[in-house]
Each structure stands twice: as C-alpha cells, then as structure tokens.
C-alpha cells in the first residue's frame, strides 16, 4: 500500500506539499497540485483517515441512532440526514436502538470512541448514563435530538408538530360525526407519544367530548403490539380510531379482520405517516403526513452548523426547530359519506 512518502517521491515534491494538497490546508500552485494528484492516482494512494483526524481533530463523520430502522418511517429520515451530511462533506454512521436504553448507551459509547464530530439522537425513554453525559460535555461533541425531545440531553432539537397533527386528525373525525374515537398510541413515556395524546385530548375537549382513558391503548409503534391494542379497543366498540403510526395500523387492520369488521363501513381510521404505496390500499388510508426527509435534512443542517466554524454566529442557547404536518384525506375516514350512517 502506497504511503504519503511514496507520493512525495513520485511527484518530486515535499511531504508538506502533498499534505497541503490532500488536506486543502494551504495554497499549492496548479502545476504542483497536478503532479501530486497524478501521483496519487498512479499509486492508488488512500489517505490515513485516522492520522488525518488526529491532526485536524475532526473525523468528518456523524453518528445517528434511530429507534427502529425497520420502521418504514426512518429510512426516508436517514436519506435526508445522509444527503445533508454528504453535501457538507461528512459521512454517516447509523445504529438502531430498538428503544432499548442499554443498546442506545452501547452505540453512544462506540460513536464517542470513534470520535464522531456530532451526534443525532432519537432518545429512548429514560435518562442518559452519567459517563456518556460527562464524555459529551468534556469532548464538546454537539448533539441534536430529532423527532423526540428528552430533558436528559442538551442541544438543539428538530421536531415535528405532532400535537397539531394529531389535533387535526381527531378534529376531522369529529367533523364527520364520529364521537367514540379511540387511539392507539406509541411507546409510552416518550415525547412523540405524549404530544400525540395531547393533540387527541385537545380535539375532544374543544368538541365537548369527555376523555375516556379506556379508549387509549399503547401499541409501541410496532405491528404485533398494534394488533394487541386493536383487539383490546374493539371490545370497547369505538366508531373511529386514530393510530399513531403505519406499523400499528397494519396490526390494527389484522384485528379488524378477526372481528370481521370493515373500514370505513364499521369504523373510521386516521393514521400517522404517509407513503406512496398507501394509494394501493383499499380503502386508501387517511393520514397525518410527517415530513420525514425534511426532518432528516433539517437535523443534519442543525448539527453541522454546531460543528463548523460558523457556530460562533449561532445563539448559544439550544434551538428548537418544529416542522409542520399535513392531513392527507382518503377513504378510510369515511369522508366521502360526509356523516357516517346511523349518526
């Protein structure tokens, strides 16, 4: 494997000149630069990234932890992060915590050991281990929370207006005449679930409908728990249900089949997350669209702004960036009928 010394000999220049070309750390005349780059191509030289990071105190890498990369919500978020990182000259390291705090801690320690330049985190329920919090402080590693907001972490937050989106979803069902509206929420004790429940309750309150806790069930943002929640809720005979994500909706539809019920004839449905393939469902699902790609891009920009020298121009206090949702109307809520039969 060729070394920087081999490149210098081939190009007939000093080590300092080769280093200046590789790291873009000083001006090099076009003639000398062409000789160095030609030598690099000829010798197939690969820079030692570890040595470069020690010299520059930057690895040009970002570490990201998502709760569940198998959830179709997250690949588009990751795409947004990766595109934003790549445009700024960074690469991305990705991990999935599975909403397991021990696994999250393992990956945070690994990213810090690899000296990533910044962290993107969708926090699991619970705090941050003391040694990890101390390491983040002492290394001054910027951290941006995305999607969820936890008091355990300092730093900027890039969120979605989930309370507003949930409010619009439930208010729409109420306008259609539904009154006994159930909710399948996600992982308990995380901000996304709390905010979606808050929007649900606010819409009921504004419509003068009493809140009934027996119509709420946790589905953990997954298919099988969504099915279990559906089985429990359908025993309460709701006339509509608001579901906190697509995977839980898949589980709930399985529960509907078991009860031999049809949507929207027997029950109206609005869910969170929108995808191109939902137009192929029958009935097509009414959804609260969460701006996934935009969330990833905004989080990457916020993190890189803290890493790069322009950080001095940012406010020292943490920033909160909130992206808007969109209600996408289709048939599963029964909107074509205006007011459901018998109501």
N, C-alpha and C positions, 0 to 999 in steps of 0.2 A: 504494500500500500504506500503510495507516494506521500511524502511529508512536505511541509512548508519549505524545508531546506532544498528538497528536490526541485520545487517550483522556482525558487530563487536562482538555483544554478541553471536551470533550463532557460529562464528568461534573462539571465545575466543581469540581475538586479539585486538589491539588498533585501534582507528579511523585512526591514521596516517598510519598504515599498510594497512587498507582497501583502503584508499585514494591512497597510493602508487601503489597498485595493479590495481585499476580502471584507474588511470591516467598514469600508467607506468612512474612515476616520480622519483622513487628510487628503488634500488635493494631490493628484498624480496626473502628470501630463498625458494626453491621449496616446502618444506613442508608447510610453512605458506601460500604460494600462492595457493596451492591446497585447503587448508582449507577455504580460502576466496572465491575462485571461486565455491567451493561446496556449501557454504552458499548462495552465490548469486543465484545459480541455484535453490536451495531448496526454497528460499524465493521469487523467481521470482522478484528480485530487479532490478529496472530500474534507472540508474543514472539520477540525475537532471542536464540536459544539460545546463539550464540557469545558474545554480550555477557554473558549470564547466567552462562555457565561461567567467564568471566574474573573476574566479580565474586565468584562463590561458590567458585571453584577446584574445581568439580565439573561434569561433563557429564551425570551420571545415565545413563551408558552403560557396558556391559560388552563386552569383546571376547572372542570364543571361537574357538579353532582346533581343528577336528576333523580326523582323518586322511583321511576319505573320506566325504563326506556322501551319496554314492550307496549306501554300505553301509546296508542296512535297520536295522542296529543303531543308527545315530546319530540319525535323525530323532526317535525317542522320547526319547533323551537330551536333544536340543535342546529338545524340547517341555517337558521337566522344567525345564531351565535357564530357558527363556523364561517359563514360568508363575511360577517362583520370583522371577525378576527383576521381572516385571510387578507382582507382589503387593507388592514393596518400592518401586515407583516408578522402576524402571530399564528401559531398553530394551537390546536385544541386537544387537551386530554379529557376524556369523558368517562364517568363512572355512574353506576346506578345504585342508589342506597336501598331500594325496596322498602322505604320508610322504616328502616332498621337503624336505630341510633348507633349501635356498635359498628355496623358496616359503614355508616357515614363517617364515624370517627376514624376508622381504618383508612379510608380514602383521603380524608383531610390530612392525616399524618403523612401519607405517601406523597401527596401533592406538595406539601411543605418541604419534605425531604428532597424532592426533586427541584425545589426552588422555583416553582412556577411564579410568574410575575404577578398573577392575580387569581382570585377565586370567584366562581359563580356558583351560588348555592340555593337550592330549593330545600329549605330546612325541614328535617323530620321534627315530630313532636318532641319536646324536651329541650334541655339546655345544651351547652357546649362544654366539652371536657376542659377542665382547668388548664391542662398542659397545652392543649390546642389553642385556647384563647390567649394564653401567655405567648405562645410562639408567633401567632398572628400579630400581636402587639409589638413584640421585640423586633421582628423582621419587617414590620410595617407593610405587610402584604395586604394590598387592597382587597376588599371583599364586597361583592354586590349580591344582595338577595334578589331572587327572581321568583315571581308568582306568589310565594308565601312571604309573610313578614313575621319575624321572630325577634323578641327582645333579647334573645341570647346572643345576637350578633350585631355589631355596629356596622356602619357603612351605608352606602346608597341602596335604595330598593326600587325595583322595577316591577310594577304590579298591574293587575287588570281590575277594572271596576266591576268586581263580581257581585257586590251588593246591588249596584244599579242594574246589572244584567239580570239577576235573579228577580228583582222587583218587577222589571218589565215582563219577564216570563209569566210570573204568577198573576200580575195585573191583567195580562192579555187573557189568561184563562178565566179570570173573574169577569171580564167584559163579555166573554162568550156565554156567561150564565152558570159556569161551574161554581159550586160552593163548598163541596167537601174535597179539598185539594190536599193530597198527601205529598210528602217529599222524601226522596232517597238522597241522603247527603253522603259526603265522602269520609275521609279519615277524620275522626274526632280530634279536637284539641289542636288543629292547625288553622291558620288564619283563613285559608280558602273556604273551608267548611263553615267556619264561624260567620264569615261575610255572606256566604250564600244563604245561610239560615236567617241572617239578619234581614236580607232583602225579602225573603219569603214572608217573614213575620210582619215587616213593614207594609207589604202589599195587602195582607189580610187585615191589618189594623185600619188602613186607610179605607178599606171597603166595608168596615164594620163587622168583619167575620172573626169570631173568637178563635184564639190559637188553641189547637188541640194537640198536645205532645204525643198522643198515641198515634198520630198520623205521620210521625217522623221516624225514620229508620236509617241507620248507618250502613253504607254499602262498601266502604273502604276504597272507593274508586276502582273496584275490580269486578269481574264478571260473576263469579260464584257468590260473593257476598251480596251483589246486586240482586241475584236470584233469590237468595235467602230473605233479603229485605222485602222483595216483592211478594213472596209467599206470606210473610207476616202482615204486610199492609193490605193486601187484597182481602184478608179476613175482616178488615175494618170497613169494606165496601166504599172506597173513595170513588168519586166520579171523574177525577183527574189526578195526575201526578206530575210533579216537577222533579227531574232526575239530574243529579249533579255532574254526570259525565257520560260519555258514549259507552264505555265498557259496562257500567252499571245498567245502562239501558238495554244492552244485549241480554244481561241476566234477567232483567225485569220482563222482557218480551218472552223469555222462556217460561217465566212464572205465569204470564198471561195465557200461554198455550195450555199449561197444565190446568188452569181454571176454565179453559175453553171460552175465554173472553176475547173480544176483538177491539182493536183500536182503529178509529175513534168511536165506533158504534156503542161500545160499552164503557169506554174510558178514554179521556183525552190525555195526551202526553206532550210535554215540552222537555227537552234535554239540553245540556251544555255540550259544546264542541260541535263544529260543523266541518264536514269533509266532502269532497267532490262526489264520492260514491254514495252518499246518502240519497241522492236523487234516484238511485236504483231501488231503494226500499219501497215496500208497499205496506201501509201508506208511507209517503215520504215524511220524514221527521221534521217537526218544527224545532228549531234550535236557537240557543244563545251562542252566537259565534264569538269565540275568544281569539284575538289577533295573535296567533302563535308565532308566525315568522317575524312579525314586527316586534313581539316581545323579546325574541332572541337577539335581534339586531340592536334593539334599544339597550338591552343588558350588556352586550359586548361593547357598545359605544361608551356606556357609562363607566365600565371597568377600565377600558383603555384610556379614557380621559383622566382617571386617577393614577394610571401608571406613567403616562407620558409627561414630559416637562410642562405641558400646558396646565397641569394640575394646579399650579400656583394661581391660575386665573379662576378656578372653581371655588365656590363657597366652602369654607372649612367644615361646616356642619353637613350632616347627611342630607341627601336629596331624596325625595320620593317622586317617582315618575309613574303616573297612572294612565293606562291605555283604555280606551272605550270599547265596549262590546256592541254587537249588532243582533237584533232579533230577526231571525230568518223564518218567515211564515210558510208552512206547508200543511199537509192534510192531517197530520197526527193529532193536532189540537182540535180538529173539527171546525175550523174557521169557515169552511165553505157552507156550513149549515147555519151560520150566524149564531143561533142559540140551540144547544143540544135538545133533543127531543125529551119531552116529559118534564121540562124545567121552565 
